[in-house]
């Protein structure tokens, strides 16, 4: 079956589902290593994402849920092309160029820009498929935080949620339990995960836990840098009934977590020989939109993102790889 037939069938299928697909510039004799069709779709209401976003068109070779950030999808596709698909360095460079073109656009035009560049890939010999990445492949971990946060009284550790609820179910691709889990005061946390083997989701859980370890009690960091944080607070405690209860304030420790975190990986897992490829996302049902300062700090070039990236690289054992820190959306 030719690429033209595949593209035509895909376009008809997406149209029947009401998906806003990006225009694909298909051509013959393209080579993406052992993979096919590394293009991006512009979609609506996918994977629990409200409104519009982006996801890979080919979820078999590029398993990743929808994201409002096309840069996260582009980086994941480029990393997968290099690490899992064994595409040539020319293809990887072209993919990076496609990602840069997409970042300069918005809405469906961003997906169209990426696809028009990536489908210009020059024909190169396809290497034999291999289950393992090349030893020189560069690990890639992308972590995007929301500017909304969730606060509660208590010094709980969010790692307890992640270790308890992020479990790997059977099947291929591997997925996690997406049933909403109840937290304190009628708040719920929901996880979405997908990976190409049993090593992927545990590795992404480790990345999430590494972000907690690096920030939650690190008082040497600026507050803007602390994505997860324990901080001193006061709680009002009242006793007695009637219209005039007796109230007092007591000192407590409160916890702040991002309302949502999205992780995409394409990384060789240190010491295991496995290859983590996939995405993980959690979201809390209510939030305070007060993390804009941290998101602005990351985008200001003040070194917070690079410092946190270095800390996470060390904890994940992917030194020399790329750990990208950003926010899911602008404030």
MARMARMAR-467388 format. One record per residue (C-alpha): x negated, y, z negated. Coordinates in steps of 0.25 Angstrom, whole numbers, padded with zeros to 4 digits, always signed. Each point is the difference from the previous one (the first is absolute). Example, Ala and Ser with C-alpha at 12.3 -4.5 7.8 and 13.67 -1.06 7.14 Angstrom:
<rs>
-0049-0018-0031-0006+0014+0002
</rs>
This chain:
<rs>
+0000+0000+0000-0006+0013+0004-0002+0012-0009+0011+0008+0009+0010-0011-0003-0003+0000-0015+0001+0015-0001+0013+0000+0008+0006-0010-0009-0005+0007-0013+0006+0013+0005+0013-0006+0002+0000-0007-0013-0004+0012-0008+0011+0008+0007+0011-0010-0004-0004+0002-0014+0000+0015+0000-0014+0002-0002-0007+0012+0006-0012-0006+0007-0012+0007+0005-0003+0000+0015-0010-0010+0003-0010+0002+0011-0002-0015+0004-0011-0004+0010-0006-0013+0004-0014-0006-0004+0000+0006-0014-0008-0007-0011+0002+0001-0015-0008-0012-0004+0009-0011-0005+0012+0009-0002+0011+0007+0009+0007+0013+0001-0006+0009-0011+0010+0011+0002+0009+0008-0010+0015+0001-0001+0008+0013-0005+0011-0007-0008+0011+0004-0009+0004-0006-0014-0010-0012+0001-0006-0007-0012+0008+0008-0010-0006+0013+0006+0010+0011+0000+0001+0008+0013-0010-0001+0011-0014-0007-0001-0010-0008+0008-0004-0015+0000-0008-0009+0010+0008-0005+0012-0007-0014-0002+0003-0005-0014-0006-0014+0003-0014+0006+0002+0002+0012-0008+0008-0003-0012+0004+0014-0006+0012+0006-0005+0006+0014+0004-0007+0012-0005+0003+0015+0001-0015+0002+0002-0005-0004+0014-0014+0001-0004+0002-0012-0009+0005-0008+0011-0010+0004+0010-0012-0003-0010+0006-0014-0003+0001-0003+0015-0014+0005+0002-0005-0008-0011+0007-0013+0004-0005+0002+0014-0014+0000-0005+0001-0010-0011+0010-0011+0003+0002+0002+0015-0015+0001+0003+0002+0010+0011-0012+0007+0005-0006+0013-0006+0005+0008+0012+0014-0004-0003-0002+0003-0015-0005+0014+0004+0011+0002+0010+0010-0003-0011-0006+0010-0009+0001+0010+0011+0015-0004+0001+0002+0002-0015-0006+0014+0001+0009+0004+0012+0012-0005-0008-0003+0008-0013+0001+0013+0009+0014-0004+0003+0013-0002-0007+0013-0009+0000+0000-0009+0013-0010+0008+0007-0011-0005-0010+0004-0014+0004+0000+0003+0014-0014+0007-0001-0006-0012-0007+0006-0010+0010-0004+0007+0013-0015+0000-0005-0001-0014-0006+0006-0006+0013-0011+0006+0008-0009-0010-0006-0011-0005+0011+0000-0015+0003-0010-0007-0008-0002-0015-0001+0008-0006-0011-0008-0007-0011+0005-0014-0005+0010+0002-0012-0006-0001-0013+0006-0002-0014-0011+0009-0006-0004+0014+0002-0014+0003+0005-0010+0002-0011-0003+0014+0004+0015+0004+0000+0003+0012-0008+0011-0002-0011+0011+0010+0000+0009+0003-0012+0010+0011+0002+0008+0005-0012+0011+0011+0000+0006+0005-0012+0014+0008-0001+0000+0014-0005+0012-0004-0009-0003-0007-0014+0007-0008-0010-0002+0004-0015+0004-0007-0013-0004+0000-0015-0009-0011-0003-0014-0004+0004+0004-0012+0008-0010-0006+0011+0006+0000+0014-0009-0012+0003+0010-0008-0008+0011+0003+0010-0010-0003+0012-0005-0013-0006+0014-0005-0004+0008+0004+0012-0010+0000+0012+0001-0015+0003-0003-0008+0013+0012-0007+0006-0002-0012+0010+0001+0002+0015-0008+0007+0011-0002+0012+0000-0001+0000-0016+0010+0009-0007+0003+0004-0014+0013+0000-0008+0007+0013+0004+0011-0001-0011+0001+0013-0008-0006-0002-0014+0006+0008-0012-0010+0009-0007+0004+0009-0012+0012+0009-0001+0007-0006+0012-0012+0003+0010-0003-0011+0010-0013-0003+0008+0001-0007+0013-0012-0007+0008-0002-0003+0014-0012-0008+0005-0004-0007+0012-0014-0007+0003-0005-0010+0010-0005-0010-0010+0001-0003-0015-0012+0008-0003+0006+0013+0005+0010+0004-0010-0008-0003-0012-0012+0008+0006+0010+0012+0001+0005-0002-0014-0014+0001-0004-0002+0013+0007+0012+0006-0007-0005-0005-0013-0014+0006+0003+0007+0014+0002+0007-0002-0014-0014-0004-0006-0007+0012+0006+0010+0011-0004+0009-0003-0011-0009+0002-0012-0011+0007+0007-0001+0013-0008-0013+0004+0008+0009+0002+0013+0008+0013+0002+0015-0002-0002+0002+0002+0015-0009-0012+0003+0007-0009-0010+0011-0007+0009+0004-0009-0012-0001+0007-0014+0002-0002-0015+0002+0014-0006+0004+0006-0013+0014+0004-0001+0011+0004-0010+0013-0008-0002+0013+0006-0007+0006-0010-0010+0013+0003-0006+0008-0006-0012+0013+0001-0006+0014+0002+0007+0009+0011+0003-0002+0013+0007-0013+0004-0007-0009-0012-0001-0014+0001-0006-0011+0001+0010-0015+0000+0000-0011-0002+0010-0011-0010-0001-0013-0002+0008+0000-0012+0009-0007-0005+0012+0007+0001+0014-0004-0007+0013+0001+0005+0014+0000-0008+0013+0003+0003+0014+0014-0002+0005-0005-0007+0012-0014-0006+0005-0003-0006+0013-0012-0009+0003-0005-0005+0013-0012-0010+0001-0009-0006+0010-0012-0005-0009-0009-0012-0002+0003-0005-0015-0013+0000-0007-0004-0014-0005+0012-0007+0006-0003+0000+0015+0014+0004+0002+0005+0012+0008+0011+0009-0006+0009+0006+0011+0014+0006-0003+0007+0010-0008+0006+0002-0014+0010+0011-0004+0007+0003-0013+0010+0011-0004+0007+0004-0012+0015+0004+0001-0002+0014-0007-0011+0010-0001-0005+0013-0004-0006+0008+0012-0012+0005-0007-0012-0007+0007-0001+0010+0010-0012+0006-0007-0007-0013+0001+0003-0002+0015-0004+0014+0003-0013-0003-0008-0003-0012+0009+0002+0008+0013-0009+0012-0005-0013-0006+0003-0004+0001-0015-0005-0014-0001+0011-0007-0008+0004-0009+0011-0015-0004+0003-0003-0002-0015+0013-0009-0002-0003-0008+0013-0014-0003-0006+0005-0005-0013+0010-0009+0007-0010-0005+0010-0009-0004-0012+0012-0007-0007+0005-0007+0013-0014-0005+0004+0001+0007+0014-0012+0009-0002-0004+0005+0014+0014-0001+0005+0011+0011+0001+0010+0003-0011+0009+0012+0004+0007+0007-0010+0012+0009+0004+0015+0004-0003+0012-0006+0007+0005+0014+0004-0003+0015-0002+0007+0008-0011
</rs>
